[in-house]
Amino acid sequence: MNLRSPSPYWLLRHGIIRSYPSLDKDIRADVAIMGGGISGALVAWQLQQAGLTTVVFDRRHTATGSTAASTALLQYEIDTPLHKLCGMVGEKNATRSYLLCRDAIHRLKEICDQLEEPGVFRYRPSFQYASFQSHVKDLEKEFSLRQQAGIELQWLDSSDVKRLFGFDKPAGLLSREGAEADAYRITHAIFKKFIAIGGRVYDNTAITHIRHETRGVELKTNENFRVKARHLVIACGYESEQYLPFTVQQLHSTFALASEPFRTADFWHRNALIWETATPYLYMRTTTDNRIIVGGKDSPFTNPARRDRALNTKVKALEASFASLFPDLNMKTDFKWVGNFASTKDGLPYIGSVRQRPHTSFALGFGGNGITFSVLAADMIRDKLTGVKNKDEAIFSFDR
């Protein structure tokens, strides 16, 4: 599947940071991972550190699929509001999901601190505003439930929104705990550390056949090399559906732009992540080189050609939406791109196994929280393969 249009900002800014060889012989490992994006990297890093020999395969150049297109807003807020999620999975699991995502932001910060790669992670507040007056009542429910869960946040009325952000909206929630990241650089930095402790990464190596055996799996590549592993992790993102016996995702396209650099580094209150209550929602963040990234205007995924043809029209709509909020910021688009993403029935990821795929785990961080979900998947899969019971695994299981 073509996961994105050409010219995502991160890929053009950084180029091919690091290349990896294609597989040229038969090999063995404790764990084989399909998918060399940020999900696969996080899982690989945890497993190799836990003493499991791990090998990663990507059919493209590593991290050039969805990871290169990610706008990488890191939020504990799941696409499904907490008050709605409670009705879907129960208050206990819904609240726990939000708290796990909050903790995953700090967990990723700990990982990034080990990478010695400056500028790939910055804490930011997260501000969600009510798009319309009719949304305020639900936002009040959200505020109350999050407070009860122990999440630190602040209610903003219309005058607060105007004072802090400069635009007119009826209300909003300002959360202290959020962050922005450079997922593309993080992925390559993790793989650098991973290889240094014995891990292996292979680019341009497609897995064409999977055979489930009594004691593990045997993989066959596009060049007919074989990989024997005790366990397989599928972390192919939105391409993983083909390996499941049932449908768990609905594909969409999301559109994004990156502005030309500004001379100033301060745009609004603490350069918070900004998003709204409308569906689909507009979202924005800043970058280390003083750009503004704006995304949204999502639409159902049809095919890559139609998706890419819509890019110019969607970007004009993003520009207009941004200008309506910040008319005094003369933003000029420098990069524009579109990428695929998947939603699930409840907005939660799928992490774990299905009986039809023995010796196999899935790390499917769908939705707007893909990176934080991937942090959770890495810890849960590591626990499973090292014999540690993870009390939260049922929340994200396939049979929930």
TAGIKA-V295107 format. One record per pair of residues at least 24 apart in sequence whose ideal C-beta (glycine too) atoms are under 10 Angstrom apart, sorted by the first residue. I is the first residue (numbers start at 1). GAP is how many residues later the second one is. Records with the same first field share a line. If there is no record, write none. Layout:
I = GAP, GAP
//
This chain:
1 = 64, 65, 235, 236, 237, 238, 240, 241, 250, 300, 302, 303, 339
2 = 63, 301, 302, 303, 305, 306, 338
3 = 34, 57, 61, 62, 63, 64, 65, 66, 233, 234, 235, 236, 301, 335, 336, 337, 338
4 = 60, 61, 62, 63, 64, 65, 66, 249, 250, 252, 300, 303, 304, 333, 334, 335, 336
5 = 64, 248, 250, 251, 299, 302, 303, 304, 305, 306, 331, 332, 333, 334, 335
6 = 302, 305, 331, 332
7 = 62, 251, 304, 328, 329, 330, 331
8 = 56, 58, 59, 60, 61, 62, 63, 176, 248, 250, 327, 328, 329, 330, 331
9 = 59, 60, 62, 173, 175, 247, 248, 249, 250, 278, 282, 284, 325, 326, 327, 328
10 = 53, 54, 57, 58, 59, 60, 61, 62, 172, 173, 174, 175, 248, 277, 283, 325, 327
11 = 50, 52, 53, 56, 57, 58, 173, 324, 326
12 = 56, 246, 322, 323, 325
13 = 169, 171, 172, 245, 274, 275, 276, 278, 322
14 = 49, 54, 168, 170, 171, 174
16 = 45, 46, 47, 48, 172, 187
17 = 44, 45, 46, 167, 168, 170, 171, 172, 174, 175
18 = 43, 44, 45, 169, 170, 171, 173, 174, 177, 183, 185
19 = 42, 43, 182, 184, 185
20 = 36, 37, 38, 41, 42, 168, 171, 175, 180, 181, 182, 183, 184, 185
21 = 179, 180, 181, 182, 183, 184
22 = 35, 36, 37, 180, 181, 182, 183, 184, 199, 200, 201, 203
23 = 32, 34, 177, 179, 180, 181, 182, 183, 184, 196, 198, 199, 200, 202, 203, 204
24 = 178, 181, 197, 199, 201
25 = 198, 200, 201, 202
26 = 192, 194, 195, 198, 199, 200, 201, 202
27 = 26, 28, 173, 175, 192, 198, 199, 200, 201, 202
28 = 25, 27, 188, 198, 199, 200, 201, 202
29 = 24, 25, 26, 27, 170, 171, 187, 198, 199, 200, 201, 202
30 = 24, 25, 186, 199, 200, 201, 355
31 = 24, 25, 168, 185, 186, 198, 199, 200, 201, 202, 328, 330, 350, 351, 354
32 = 24, 25, 168, 175, 178, 184, 185, 186, 187, 195, 196, 197, 198, 199, 200, 201, 202, 328
33 = 24, 25, 166, 168, 196, 198, 199, 200, 201, 202, 203, 328, 330, 348
34 = 24, 25, 171, 172, 173, 176, 185, 198, 199, 200, 201, 202, 205, 206, 209, 326, 329
35 = 24, 27, 30, 31, 32, 172, 198, 199, 200, 201, 202, 204, 205, 328, 329
36 = 24, 25, 26, 27, 28, 29, 31, 151, 152, 155, 165, 166, 167, 169, 199, 200
37 = 25, 26, 27, 28, 29, 30, 31, 33, 146, 147, 150, 198, 199, 200, 328, 333, 334, 337
38 = 25, 28, 29, 30, 32, 34, 70, 143, 145, 146, 148, 149, 150, 152, 197, 199, 327, 332, 333, 336, 337, 340
39 = 27, 28, 144, 148, 194, 195, 196, 197, 198, 201, 310, 324, 325, 326, 331, 332, 334, 335, 336, 338, 339
40 = 27, 147, 150, 151, 161, 193, 194, 195, 196, 197, 323, 334, 337, 338
41 = 26, 70, 142, 145, 146, 147, 148, 149, 150, 152, 153, 158, 160, 194, 333, 337
42 = 65, 66, 69, 144, 145, 148, 152, 193, 321, 323, 329, 332, 333, 334, 335, 336, 337, 339, 340
43 = 190, 192, 318, 320, 331, 332, 334, 335, 336, 337, 338, 339, 342
44 = 146, 147, 150, 151, 155, 156, 157, 189, 191, 334
45 = 66, 69, 70, 145, 146, 148, 149, 152, 154, 333, 337
46 = 65, 144, 148, 329, 331, 332, 333, 334, 335, 336, 337, 339, 340
47 = 147, 152, 184, 186, 331, 334, 335, 338, 339
48 = 145, 146, 147, 148, 149, 150, 151, 152, 334
49 = 65, 144, 145, 148, 150, 333
50 = 331, 332, 333, 335, 336, 338
51 = 146, 147, 335
52 = 147, 177, 178, 179, 330, 333, 334
53 = 145, 146, 147, 176, 177
54 = 140, 143, 144, 145, 146, 147, 175, 177, 179, 331
55 = 144, 145, 146, 147, 150, 164, 172, 174
56 = 135, 138, 139, 143, 144, 145, 146, 147, 149, 177, 179
57 = 143, 144, 145, 146, 147, 148, 149, 150, 162, 164, 170, 179
58 = 143, 144, 145, 146, 147, 148, 149, 177, 178
59 = 143, 144, 145, 146, 147, 148, 149, 162, 163, 177, 180
60 = 143, 144, 145, 146
61 = 142, 143
62 = 122, 125, 126, 129, 139, 140, 141, 142
63 = 120, 121, 122, 123, 124, 125, 127, 128, 140
64 = 120, 123, 139
65 = 171, 172, 173, 174, 274, 275
66 = 117, 170, 171, 172, 173, 273, 274, 275, 276, 299, 304
67 = 116, 117, 118, 119, 120, 121, 170, 272, 303, 304, 307
68 = 115, 116, 119, 269, 271
69 = 114, 115, 185, 187, 226, 268, 269, 270, 271, 272
70 = 111, 112, 113, 114, 117, 184, 186, 225, 269, 271, 298, 300, 301
71 = 109, 110, 112, 183, 185, 186, 187, 202, 212, 213, 214, 222, 223, 224, 225, 266, 268, 297
72 = 48, 49, 107, 108, 109, 110, 111, 112, 114, 213, 215, 221, 298, 299
73 = 51, 53, 105, 106, 107, 108, 200, 201, 202, 210, 211, 212, 220, 222, 295, 296, 298, 299
74 = 27, 30, 31, 34, 35, 47, 48, 49, 50, 52, 103, 104, 105, 106, 107, 109, 199, 211, 295, 297, 298, 301
75 = 26, 27, 30, 49, 51, 53, 100, 102, 103, 104, 105, 198, 200, 208, 293, 294, 296, 297
76 = 24, 25, 26, 27, 28, 29, 30, 50, 70, 73, 75, 77, 99, 101, 102, 103, 293, 296
77 = 24, 25, 49, 51, 65, 69, 74, 76, 96, 98, 100, 101, 196, 198, 270, 291, 292
78 = 268, 269, 270, 271, 289, 290, 291, 294, 295
79 = 200, 201, 202, 262, 264, 265, 267, 268, 269, 287, 288, 289, 290
80 = 263, 264, 265, 266, 267, 268, 287
81 = 47, 57, 58, 60, 61, 64, 65, 196, 266
82 = 59, 60, 61, 62, 63, 64, 66, 67, 69
83 = 55, 56, 57, 58, 59, 60, 61, 62, 63
84 = 54, 57, 58, 262, 263
85 = 60, 261, 262, 263
86 = 55, 59
87 = 259
88 = 257, 258, 259, 260, 312
89 = 256, 257, 258, 259, 306, 311
90 = 305
91 = 54, 57, 58
92 = 303
93 = 253, 255, 299, 301, 302, 303, 307
94 = 51, 55, 252, 253, 254, 301
95 = 50, 51, 53, 54, 55, 56
96 = 53, 295, 296, 299
97 = 249, 250, 251, 252, 272, 276, 279, 295, 298, 299
98 = 47, 48, 51, 52, 53
99 = 47, 50, 51, 52, 293
100 = 272, 273, 275, 276, 279, 280, 292, 295, 296
101 = 76, 247, 248, 268, 271, 272, 274, 275
102 = 44, 47, 48, 49, 50, 73, 74, 75, 76, 270
103 = 74, 269, 272, 273, 276
104 = 261, 265, 267, 268, 269, 270, 271, 272, 273, 274, 275
105 = 72, 73, 74, 76, 264, 266, 267, 270
106 = 71, 73, 269
107 = 265, 268, 269, 271, 272
108 = 71, 73, 75, 78, 263, 264, 266, 267, 270
109 = 70, 72
110 = 265
111 = 75, 78, 79, 82, 264, 267
112 = 67, 69, 70, 73, 74, 77, 78
114 = 75, 76, 79
115 = 70, 71, 73, 74, 75, 77, 78
116 = 73, 76, 77
117 = 65, 68, 69, 71, 72, 73, 75, 76
118 = 67, 170
119 = 62, 63, 66, 168, 169, 170
120 = 60, 61, 62, 63, 64, 65, 66, 67, 68, 69, 168
121 = 58, 59, 60, 61, 62, 64, 65
122 = 56, 57, 58, 59, 60, 149, 163, 164, 165, 166
123 = 53, 54, 55, 56, 57, 147
124 = 51, 52, 53, 54, 55, 56, 57, 146, 147, 148, 149, 150, 161, 162
125 = 28, 29, 39, 49, 50, 51, 52, 53, 54, 144, 145, 146, 147, 148, 149
126 = 27, 47, 48, 49, 50, 51, 52, 53, 54, 146, 147, 148, 149, 157, 159
127 = 26, 27, 29, 34, 37, 38, 42, 45, 46, 47, 48, 51, 141, 142, 143, 145, 146, 147, 148, 149, 157
128 = 25, 28, 43, 44, 45, 46, 47, 144, 145, 146, 147, 148, 149, 153, 155
129 = 27, 29, 32, 36, 38, 39, 40, 41, 42, 43, 44, 45, 145, 146, 147, 148, 149, 152, 153, 196
130 = 26, 28, 31, 39, 40, 41, 42, 43, 146, 147, 148
131 = 38, 39, 144, 145, 146, 147, 148, 150, 151
132 = 37, 38, 144, 145, 146
133 = 25, 36, 37, 38
134 = 36, 143
135 = 34, 35, 36, 141, 142, 143
136 = 33, 34, 35, 36, 141
137 = 34
138 = 139
139 = 31, 32, 33, 34, 138
140 = 31, 33
142 = 31, 135
143 = 28, 29, 30
146 = 27, 29
151 = 24, 25, 26
152 = 24, 25
153 = 24
156 = 113
160 = 109
161 = 108
163 = 106
164 = 104, 105, 106, 108
165 = 102, 103, 104, 107, 109, 160, 161
166 = 101, 102, 103, 159, 160, 161, 162, 163
167 = 101, 107, 157, 158, 159, 160
168 = 156, 157
169 = 107, 108, 156
171 = 106
172 = 102, 103, 104, 105
173 = 104
174 = 95, 96, 98
175 = 97, 98
176 = 94, 96
178 = 94, 95, 97, 107
179 = 94, 106, 192, 193
180 = 91, 92, 93, 105, 106, 107, 108, 113
181 = 104, 190, 191
182 = 105, 106
183 = 187, 188, 191
186 = 185
190 = 188
202 = 25
207 = 25, 27, 29, 36
210 = 24, 33, 147, 150
212 = 144, 145, 146, 147, 148
213 = 145, 146
214 = 144, 145
215 = 143, 144
216 = 142, 143, 144
217 = 140, 141, 142, 143
229 = 130, 131
230 = 129, 155
231 = 122, 127, 128, 129, 130, 150, 153, 154
232 = 125, 126, 127, 128, 129, 130
233 = 127, 128, 129, 130, 144, 145, 148, 152
234 = 123, 126, 127, 128, 129, 130
235 = 126, 127, 128, 129, 130, 139, 142, 143, 146
236 = 126, 127, 128
237 = 103, 104, 105, 126, 127, 128, 129, 133, 137
238 = 63, 101, 102, 103, 104, 126, 128, 132
239 = 101, 103
240 = 102, 110, 122, 123, 124, 126
241 = 101, 123
243 = 111, 113, 114, 117, 119
244 = 106, 110, 112, 113, 118, 120, 154
245 = 109, 110, 111, 112, 153
246 = 108, 110, 152
248 = 94, 96, 97, 101, 102, 106, 114, 116, 118, 150
249 = 92, 93, 94, 95, 96, 101, 115, 117, 118
250 = 50, 51, 91, 92, 93, 94, 95, 116
251 = 49, 50, 51, 56, 89, 90, 91, 92, 115
252 = 28, 46, 47, 48, 49, 55, 87, 88, 89, 90, 91, 115
253 = 44, 45, 46, 47, 48, 49, 51, 53, 54, 55, 57, 58, 61, 85, 86, 87, 88
254 = 26, 29, 41, 42, 43, 44, 45, 47, 53, 60, 83, 84, 85, 86, 87, 114
255 = 25, 39, 40, 41, 42, 43, 44, 52, 55, 56, 57, 58, 59, 60, 62, 63, 81, 82, 83, 84
256 = 27, 28, 37, 38, 39, 40, 41, 55, 58, 59, 62, 79, 80, 81, 82, 83
257 = 27, 34, 35, 36, 37, 38, 54, 57, 58, 59, 61, 62, 65, 74, 75, 76, 77, 78, 79, 80
258 = 29, 31, 33, 34, 35, 36, 37, 75, 76, 77, 78, 79
259 = 25, 27, 28, 31, 32, 33, 34, 35, 60, 63, 70, 71, 72, 73, 74, 75, 76
260 = 30, 31, 32, 70, 71, 72, 73, 74, 75
261 = 26, 28, 29, 30, 31, 71, 73
262 = 24, 27, 28, 29, 30, 67, 68, 69, 70
263 = 27
264 = 26, 65
265 = 24, 25
266 = 24
267 = 25, 59, 62, 64
268 = 24, 57, 58, 61
274 = 48, 51, 52
275 = 93
276 = 45, 49
281 = 87
282 = 35, 36, 39, 40, 42, 43
283 = 35, 85
284 = 34, 37, 38, 41, 42, 47
291 = 40, 43, 44
292 = 30, 34, 37, 39, 41
293 = 42
294 = 24, 25, 27, 28, 31, 32, 37, 39, 42
295 = 42, 43, 44, 73
296 = 25, 26
297 = 24, 41
298 = 40, 43, 45, 70
299 = 39
301 = 37, 39, 40, 41
304 = 34, 36
307 = 31, 32, 33
308 = 29, 30
309 = 29
310 = 28
311 = 25, 26, 27
312 = 24
314 = 24
341 = 25, 26, 27, 29
342 = 24, 25, 28
343 = 24, 25
344 = 52
345 = 55
346 = 54
348 = 25, 47, 48, 49, 52
349 = 24, 25, 27, 28, 31, 46, 47
350 = 27, 46, 47, 48, 50
351 = 25, 26, 27, 28, 29, 30, 33, 39, 41, 42, 44, 45, 46, 47
352 = 25, 28, 29, 32, 38, 41, 42, 43, 44, 45, 46, 47, 48
353 = 28, 31, 40, 44, 45
354 = 43, 44, 45
355 = 43, 44
361 = 24
362 = 34, 36
363 = 33
364 = 32, 34
365 = 31
//
